[in-house]
Amino acid sequence: MNTTKNHASITEFFGDAEYPLCLTFALAAEWEKLRERSLNFTFACMVETRAAQLLDVREVVRLGLIGGGMEPREAHEKVRVYVENRPLVEGMAVALSVMEAFLFGSDEWREANPARDVAA
């Protein structure tokens, strides 16, 4: 049984404190529309190359904060301070965690919902 609000809900340290982040289906679709490419493909490229486009990182973190319950204006300000004015690798680590949780489920969710053998 799923014990988290959403399979993609995580808590990460970001800038000045730990915050809940969650990329919902609707927010992921918004990201794909805004960035005009697949979130899954972008995640795979970021993991493989350890490189990211600046706006990809900023928008994943911003949308993740909003999905975690933060007001959009506050999320924008947090991203301005802790993504736009810090080394990219710091924001990239958070963005990768947010995307990984959306694509594969958070660690907590996966533990509570072990994969089932669909062939059985």
Protein Blocks (a to p, Z undefined) as FASTA:
>chain_A
ZZbfbfkbccddehjaccdddddfklmmmmmmmnopafklmmmmmmmnopacfklmmmmm
mmmmmmnopafklmmmmmmmmmmmccfklmmmmmmmmmmmmmnopfklmmmmccddfkZZ
